[in-house]
Amino acid sequence: MSLKLYPRRESVRKDGLPHFFCPGCGCGQVLNFFLRACDELGMKTEDMTCIGGVGCAARIPIYLSTDALHGIHGRTMPWATGIKMTRPDMPVVVFAGDGDALSIGGNHFIHAARRNVDVTVIVVNNLNFAMTGGQVAPTTPLTATTMTTPYGSSEPPFDLCKMAETSGATYVSRWTTAHGIQAIRAIKTAMQHTGFSVVEIISQCPTHYGRYALGSGSPEKSVEWIKEQSIPRTRAEKMDPEETALNFVIGEFVNTQRPVFWGSTIYDGAEE
Ligand SMILES: Cc1ncc(C[n+]2csc(CCOP(=O)(O)OP(=O)(O)O)c2C)c(N)n1
């Protein structure tokens, strides 16, 4: 058996380096998971479009040799929908932070899921707004201390996977940066899926969430904590939901098919 240590080098945009992520940030791992998934599927990043809004996670496409679109915070879904409408043959992948996907971009997210737009969305959920200094996010766990909730968050968080499922997404799974093999497998399934596919990856933000909520800026401690908090879906289903309220329930939640959205008409170049 040959052990492949590195993803395909041509997929990384060398002129984008050095990268901007903090030491130990999970975004680097998610970038690696994505590159490995592409390698294993034999897909070239050059043949796809990767989109990011604004935020740390949203910068992942910048480091890929791809048609990358880095635009306005929370507006990844309209771009992805537009690109897919004009180039239905092209794989479209969105990289979004939890804030980008669910806070400012929440409305776009639910409607893209409802329409079953044929795109893959990788949400890097670091449980806070990292780029702007560690503010509370729609996914911040109840009671967690952040830069803007010094006495602990009193807001109940969204369950991103449940929201995606309820909105109509046809592939939904959640893994973490402590579950690399499963996350790569989920990204591969999502990219092969026809329809709105969502892979949530719970990720460490040692600089903000680690320091404010976990009392340590050590990336290892953050990943260890994420691992301890994770429980498989099959186990969680047998437990009282109140017992698992502060856990990350991991696994595949939806894998189904229904007609995808192709817009009302597609311009085929023919004159009227
Ligand atoms: C329209 C708009 N509103 C707000 C901001 C400020 N802003 C930039 S990044 C960000 C939050 C980023 O959080 P998230 O999307 O979770 O990504 P992360 O940085 O945590 O990966 C905010 C509020 C902005 N750039 N544009």
The ligand as an SDF file (V2000), in Angstrom:
LIG
                    3D

 26 27  0  0  0  0  0  0  0  0999 V2000
  -21.8160   42.9160    4.9450 C   0  0  0  0  0  0  0  0  0  0  0  0
  -20.7740   42.7060    6.0270 C   0  0  0  0  0  0  0  0  0  0  0  0
  -21.1830   42.6710    7.3200 N   0  0  0  0  0  0  0  0  0  0  0  0
  -20.2760   42.4520    8.2900 C   0  0  0  0  0  0  0  0  0  0  0  0
  -18.9530   42.3300    7.9850 C   0  0  0  0  0  0  0  0  0  0  0  0
  -17.9630   42.1550    9.0880 C   0  0  0  0  0  0  0  0  0  0  0  0
  -17.5320   40.7550    9.1800 N   0  0  0  0  0  0  0  0  0  0  0  0
  -16.4470   40.3210    8.4970 C   0  0  0  0  0  0  0  0  0  0  0  0
  -16.1200   38.6850    8.7950 S   0  0  0  0  0  0  0  0  0  0  0  0
  -17.4380   38.6060    9.8840 C   0  0  0  0  0  0  0  0  0  0  0  0
  -17.7690   37.3480   10.6360 C   0  0  0  0  0  0  0  0  0  0  0  0
  -17.0010   36.1550   10.2370 C   0  0  0  0  0  0  0  0  0  0  0  0
  -17.4970   35.0320   10.9290 O   0  0  0  0  0  0  0  0  0  0  0  0
  -17.7320   33.6700   10.1990 P   0  0  0  0  0  0  0  0  0  0  0  0
  -18.5090   33.8570    8.9630 O   0  0  0  0  0  0  0  0  0  0  0  0
  -18.2630   32.6970   11.1840 O   0  0  0  0  0  0  0  0  0  0  0  0
  -16.2720   33.2490    9.7000 O   0  0  0  0  0  0  0  0  0  0  0  0
  -14.9320   32.9810   10.5240 P   0  0  0  0  0  0  0  0  0  0  0  0
  -14.1250   34.2440   10.4170 O   0  0  0  0  0  0  0  0  0  0  0  0
  -15.3180   32.6340   11.9270 O   0  0  0  0  0  0  0  0  0  0  0  0
  -14.3070   31.8390    9.7860 O   0  0  0  0  0  0  0  0  0  0  0  0
  -18.1130   39.8070    9.9680 C   0  0  0  0  0  0  0  0  0  0  0  0
  -19.2840   40.0480   10.8310 C   0  0  0  0  0  0  0  0  0  0  0  0
  -18.5750   42.3950    6.6250 C   0  0  0  0  0  0  0  0  0  0  0  0
  -17.2940   42.2440    6.2320 N   0  0  0  0  0  0  0  0  0  0  0  0
  -19.4960   42.5920    5.6760 N   0  0  0  0  0  0  0  0  0  0  0  0
  1  2  1  0
  2  3  1  0
  2 26  2  0
  3  4  2  0
  4  5  1  0
  5  6  1  0
  5 24  2  0
  6  7  1  0
  7  8  2  0
  7 22  1  0
  8  9  1  0
  9 10  1  0
 10 11  1  0
 10 22  2  0
 11 12  1  0
 12 13  1  0
 13 14  1  0
 14 15  2  0
 14 16  1  0
 14 17  1  0
 17 18  1  0
 18 19  2  0
 18 20  1  0
 18 21  1  0
 22 23  1  0
 24 25  1  0
 24 26  1  0
M  CHG  1   7   1
M  END
$$$$
